[in-house]
Amino acid sequence: MSHPRLEFKAVTKRFPNRNRAAGEGDPYVTAVTNVALSVADGEVVSLIGPSGCGKSTLLNMGSGLDLPSEGEVFVDGERVTRPNEHVAFMLQKDLLLPWRSIRENVEFGLEIKQVAPAERRERALDLLDKCHLSGFEEHYPHQLSGGMRQRAAMARTLAVDPSVLLMDEPFSALDAQTKMVLQQDLGRTVSATGKTVLFITHDLIEAVALSDRILVMSQRPGTIIEEFTVDLPDRADPMKRRSHPGVGQYVPKLMELLHIGEAAA
């Protein structure tokens, strides 16, 4: 395995307990505890676990939007102490600016980095073409479907050419067919560009289809309890991987670790 692009070393994160009454109870709530994980250059790692186990908290710390209470986070060997221009964050909501065209939304991060207008435009148009949005460059977000807006958000994320992509359930709000199309786009794009990805999902088949490894978290306070290497071909082609008979060996194990189905038993 190549050197880690993203690394968490013994990371714990606590937040003030907002439900603490009259000085009773613990002053802090521990979201994650003693998390150690690394994502190698060009690797896609999915993070799964129960709701509220701290997955998004880890991504916030990886991006520099929040800092650990204990432990350290590193990107390319440098300790993360603030938002890092080498890291890009993609969320469940597209968060496109409604007063800007799709092209202008994709150019937004490049404007902040003071890239020349001609280069911004060229890069935005190229990415919109790769994300199957040619012909919609001058449309506004309200004129596009949810799937198209999320494609635009992916183009905006890639435009700043980050080393690391942090993705927090980016396809969960989409219908099943649109979700699979975007998974395919992501798989091909990541493989072509060699991006490093830490991807949160509750969709176990999505995790298997997209990932080199899957990390499973416990209930809060979250920590890594299991790791699976996805030993299947065609990571660049998630649709093809979905149909591989080997997918069936991973999903039941993941369901067991997450206790899915026990409540109905």
LINBELKA-V535033 format. One line per field, one symbol per residue. burial: + if it has 16 or more other ideal C-beta (glycine too) atoms within 10 Angstrom, else -. Layout:
burial=???
//
This chain:
burial=---++++++-++++--------------+++++-+-+-++++++++++++--++++++++++++-+-++-+-++++---+---+-+++++++-+-+----++++++++++----+----++-+++-++-++-+--++--++--+--++++++++++++++-++++++++++--+---++++++++++-++----+++++++-++++++++++++++++-+++++---+-+-+--+--+--++----+--+---+--++-------
//
